[in-house]
Amino acid sequence: MTRNPIRLRADFYDFEACEQGCAASADSDLAEPLKLADAAAGCLAHLTWHFEVPSHTEPLPASVARKEALLPLAALSIRTSRALILLVRNGWDAEAHGLKRRLTECRLRAQHVEDDASGEAARQWLGGRGKKADALAARYDARDPWAIFSSGSHADVRSLRLTMAPPPWIDIGVADRAVLLTPHRDREHAHGLLLDTAFDAVALMEHLTVVFEHSFVLDNELGRRLVAARGAFEDQSAVLSAARNPRGSALD
């Protein structure tokens, strides 16, 4: 049997219009978490501007190695935060998981560098021989979020949970679900990604100031909003975790 060829159209899905629609609604749907993620990344960028690594000789002394490792970790965190914010604003929440994984790794590695006063963790990371990220996630009790963000950063079928309609926590048959190809927004999920991004930036600021033996002061209003957001985020996460527990699907 001969079938007629499918005539393909590049504009069958209007991705750009969908992205513009998500971006237009972001300032109302995601107003506070967007502002907090943006402000925290901006404050981290400002803080790094004040620090520099002193001149040194090889092998790196511990105090210098730790500083030399933390500044590029902060730079990676800043750039990754900005890219993540753009993806979430434009409706690509699920695709932001790979970036959130990198942000989490920056925070875990910064913690490891701060904790190791010998400077060896810093030297190994600078030399491309740092401890495996999975091991750091286990060490700092971050296994669950690390696993979630890891699945979303690989060609892992489980990452499609975030692009299903209806979402997997609504109990219907697998055949009645569809995978969305265009950008869309799960408001609670986008909130969580943005707030977690803000908290990661604050953590990097704290690690920097410990190692550089300096302090920083956030605007009082920004600090208050971050504290309030963290409490609300933790409460909401507990509720959503209980509500969104799929009883099983082809993607399990």
C-alpha positions in Angstrom: 0.0 0.0 0.0 1.4 3.4 -1.0 0.7 6.3 1.3 0.7 9.9 0.3 3.7 11.8 1.9 2.9 14.0 4.8 3.4 17.7 3.8 5.1 19.3 6.8 4.6 22.8 8.0 7.1 24.6 10.2 4.3 26.9 11.6 1.9 24.1 12.5 2.5 24.9 16.1 3.0 28.6 16.9 5.6 28.3 19.5 6.5 31.9 19.5 2.9 33.0 20.2 2.7 30.5 23.1 6.0 31.8 24.5 4.8 35.4 24.3 1.5 34.5 26.0 3.4 32.9 28.9 5.7 35.8 29.2 2.8 38.3 29.1 1.1 36.5 32.0 4.3 35.9 34.0 4.2 39.2 35.8 0.8 38.4 37.3 1.1 34.6 37.6 4.6 34.7 39.0 5.0 38.2 40.3 6.7 37.6 43.7 8.9 34.6 42.9 10.1 36.3 39.7 11.1 39.4 41.6 12.8 37.4 44.4 14.8 35.2 41.9 15.8 38.2 39.9 16.8 40.2 43.0 18.7 37.4 44.7 20.7 36.8 41.5 21.4 40.5 41.2 22.6 40.7 44.8 24.9 37.7 44.3 26.4 39.4 41.2 26.9 42.6 43.1 28.6 40.7 46.0 31.1 38.9 43.7 32.1 42.3 42.2 33.6 43.2 45.6 35.8 40.1 45.9 39.0 39.1 44.1 41.5 36.4 44.6 44.9 37.5 46.0 48.1 36.8 44.0 49.5 33.4 44.9 52.1 30.8 44.0 51.6 27.1 43.5 50.6 24.9 45.2 47.6 27.0 46.2 47.3 27.8 50.0 44.0 26.6 51.5 42.7 30.2 51.9 43.4 31.1 48.3 42.1 27.8 46.8 38.8 28.2 48.5 38.4 31.8 47.3 39.5 30.8 43.8 36.9 28.0 43.7 34.0 30.0 45.1 34.1 32.9 42.6 33.6 30.8 39.5 30.9 28.8 41.3 29.2 32.1 42.0 29.6 33.1 38.4 28.1 29.8 37.2 25.2 30.3 39.6 24.5 33.8 38.4 24.5 32.9 34.7 22.4 29.7 35.3 19.9 31.6 37.4 19.3 34.2 34.7 18.9 31.5 32.0 16.5 29.6 34.3 14.4 32.7 34.9 14.0 33.2 31.1 12.9 29.6 30.5 10.3 29.7 33.3 9.0 33.2 32.3 8.4 31.8 28.8 6.6 28.7 29.8 9.4 26.1 29.6 9.3 25.0 33.2 10.1 21.4 32.7 13.1 22.2 30.5 14.4 24.4 33.3 15.2 21.3 35.4 18.6 20.8 33.8 19.6 24.4 34.8 18.1 23.9 38.3 20.3 20.8 38.6 23.4 22.9 37.8 22.3 25.5 40.4 21.9 22.8 43.0 25.4 21.5 42.2 26.9 25.0 42.5 25.4 25.3 46.0 26.5 21.8 47.1 30.0 22.4 45.8 30.2 25.8 47.5 29.1 24.2 50.7 31.8 21.5 50.3 34.5 24.1 49.6 33.5 26.1 52.7 33.4 23.0 54.9 36.9 21.8 53.9 39.3 24.2 55.6 42.2 22.3 54.1 41.4 23.6 50.7 41.6 20.2 49.1 38.0 20.1 48.0 38.6 23.5 46.2 41.9 22.3 44.6 40.3 19.1 43.3 37.3 21.0 41.8 39.5 23.6 40.2 41.5 20.7 38.7 38.5 18.9 37.4 38.7 16.1 39.9 36.0 17.2 42.4 33.8 14.8 44.3 30.9 13.4 42.3 27.8 15.5 42.5 25.7 12.5 43.5 27.9 12.0 46.5 27.6 15.6 47.5 23.8 15.4 47.2 23.8 12.4 49.6 26.3 14.1 52.0 24.1 17.3 52.3 20.7 15.5 52.4 19.6 16.6 49.0 19.0 13.3 47.3 15.3 13.7 46.5 15.5 17.1 44.7 18.8 16.0 43.1 17.0 12.9 41.6 14.1 15.0 40.4 16.3 17.6 38.7 18.6 14.9 37.3 15.8 13.1 35.5 14.7 16.4 34.0 18.2 17.1 32.6 18.5 13.8 30.7 16.5 11.9 28.1 14.5 10.3 30.9 10.8 9.5 30.3 10.0 10.5 33.9 10.6 14.1 33.0 7.5 14.1 30.8 5.3 14.1 33.9 5.6 17.9 33.9 4.3 18.1 30.3 1.3 15.9 30.5 -2.3 17.0 30.2 -4.1 16.3 32.5 -1.1 16.1 34.9 -0.3 12.7 36.3 -1.7 13.3 39.8 -5.2 13.5 38.2 -6.5 9.9 38.2 -7.4 8.9 34.6 -6.3 6.2 32.2 -2.9 6.6 30.5 -4.6 6.5 27.0 -6.5 9.7 28.0 -3.3 11.7 28.6 -1.4 13.8 26.1 2.1 15.2 26.2 2.1 19.0 25.5 4.6 20.2 22.9 4.0 23.9 23.4 5.1 26.0 26.4 2.6 26.1 29.3 2.7 26.9 33.0 2.1 24.9 36.1 1.9 27.8 38.4 2.9 26.0 41.6 5.8 24.2 39.9 7.1 27.5 38.4 6.8 29.2 41.8 8.9 26.4 43.3 11.6 26.6 40.7 12.0 30.4 41.0 11.9 30.5 44.8 14.5 27.7 45.0 16.6 29.6 42.6 16.5 32.6 44.9 17.4 30.5 47.9 20.4 29.0 46.1 21.7 32.5 45.3 21.4 33.5 49.0 23.3 30.3 50.0 26.1 31.2 47.6 26.3 34.7 49.2 26.6 33.1 52.6 29.4 30.7 51.4 31.3 33.6 49.8 31.2 35.8 52.9 32.4 33.0 55.1 35.4 32.1 52.9 36.2 35.8 52.1 35.7 36.7 55.8 33.3 39.5 55.0 29.6 40.2 55.6 26.8 41.4 53.5 23.5 43.2 54.2 20.3 42.6 52.1 17.7 45.3 51.8 15.4 44.9 54.8 12.3 44.5 52.7 14.0 41.9 50.4 15.3 39.9 53.4 11.8 39.9 54.9 10.2 38.8 51.7 12.7 36.0 51.2 12.1 34.7 54.8 8.3 34.8 54.2 8.6 33.1 50.9 10.7 30.3 52.3 8.1 29.5 55.0 5.3 29.6 52.5 7.3 27.5 50.0 8.0 24.8 52.6 4.4 24.6 53.7 3.1 24.5 50.1 5.7 21.8 49.2 4.3 19.5 51.9 0.7 20.0 50.7 1.6 19.4 47.0 3.7 16.4 47.8 0.7 14.8 49.5 -1.8 15.8 46.8 0.4 14.9 43.8 1.2 11.3 44.5 0.2 9.4 41.3 -1.0 5.9 41.9 0.9 4.6 38.9 1.2 5.3 35.2 3.2 4.1 32.2 5.8 6.7 33.2 6.6 5.2 36.6 
